[in-house]
Amino acid sequence: MKNLYSVFDSLNEEFAQPFLCNNHNIAKDMFIKDVRNIAKQNLQKFSDPDISRYSLVMVGSFDLNSGRVEPVDPYVIYDVKKDFDFSIFEKQIDENNKSRGLELQGDN
């Protein structure tokens, strides 16, 4: 039996394609790594990492022997807005805020 997870995007109000993991810890680890990568990419373009809209949700389980999907009432395993440590990006956010608009000044 494996757990079935999906990422919920509260901005777009939709779930992403579900994926399988053995347990919550593995799913959270994968999800947090993806969130960090998204934040790093966003910080290159924006002043903030724009990741607080995502949460990891368990939506069911999958029986490997029978092929049956057993749904559960979706529940949040990891909420970026509440659980993520944004302090790892504070230096980059500060630098982005200080340099905001400077790229336009060089075009004169």
C-alpha positions in Angstrom: 0.0 0.0 0.0 1.3 3.4 -1.0 -0.1 6.8 -0.1 -1.5 9.1 -2.8 -0.6 12.8 -2.6 -1.3 16.0 -4.5 -0.1 19.6 -4.3 -2.8 22.2 -3.8 -2.4 25.6 -5.3 -4.6 28.0 -3.4 -4.1 30.8 -5.9 -5.4 28.8 -8.8 -7.7 26.7 -6.5 -6.7 23.4 -8.0 -4.8 20.2 -7.2 -1.9 19.0 -9.3 -1.6 15.5 -10.7 -1.3 13.1 -7.8 1.8 11.1 -7.0 2.7 8.0 -4.9 5.0 7.8 -1.9 5.6 5.2 0.8 4.9 7.6 3.7 4.4 11.2 4.8 8.1 11.8 5.5 9.2 10.9 2.0 6.4 12.9 0.4 7.3 16.0 2.6 11.0 15.7 1.8 10.3 15.6 -1.9 7.8 18.5 -1.7 10.1 20.7 0.4 12.9 20.2 -2.1 10.6 21.2 -5.0 9.3 24.2 -3.1 12.9 25.4 -2.4 13.8 25.1 -6.1 10.7 27.0 -7.1 11.5 29.7 -4.5 15.1 30.1 -5.8 13.8 30.4 -9.4 11.2 33.0 -8.4 13.7 35.0 -6.4 15.6 35.6 -9.7 12.6 37.3 -11.2 10.5 38.6 -8.2 11.2 40.2 -4.8 9.4 37.4 -2.9 9.6 33.6 -3.4 5.8 33.3 -4.2 5.5 29.8 -2.7 3.1 30.3 0.3 0.2 29.3 -1.9 1.2 25.6 -2.0 0.3 22.8 0.4 1.0 19.0 0.3 -2.2 17.0 0.7 -2.9 13.3 1.1 -5.8 12.3 -1.1 -5.8 8.5 -0.8 -3.9 5.3 -1.0 -3.1 2.8 -3.7 -3.0 -1.0 -3.2 -0.1 -2.4 -5.3 -1.6 -5.9 -5.3 -5.2 -5.1 -6.3 -4.7 -1.8 -8.2 -7.5 -0.2 -6.1 -7.4 3.4 -5.2 -8.9 4.1 -1.8 -9.8 7.8 -1.4 -9.6 9.6 1.9 -11.0 13.0 2.9 -8.1 15.2 1.7 -5.9 16.5 4.5 -2.9 18.8 4.6 0.4 17.1 5.4 2.5 20.3 4.9 1.4 23.9 4.4 4.1 26.1 3.1 2.5 29.3 4.5 2.5 27.8 8.0 5.4 25.3 8.0 8.1 26.5 5.6 11.2 28.3 7.0 11.4 31.4 4.8 14.4 32.7 6.7 16.7 30.8 4.4 15.8 33.3 1.7 15.9 36.5 3.8 19.2 37.7 2.5 18.1 37.2 -1.2 14.8 38.9 -0.5 16.6 41.9 1.1 19.0 42.2 -1.9 16.1 42.0 -4.3 14.2 44.7 -2.4 17.3 47.0 -2.4 17.9 46.6 -6.1 14.3 46.8 -7.2 14.0 49.4 -10.0 17.8 49.7 -10.4 17.7 47.7 -13.6 15.5 50.4 -15.2 17.8 53.2 -14.1 20.7 51.8 -16.2 18.7 52.2 -19.5 18.9 56.0 -19.5 
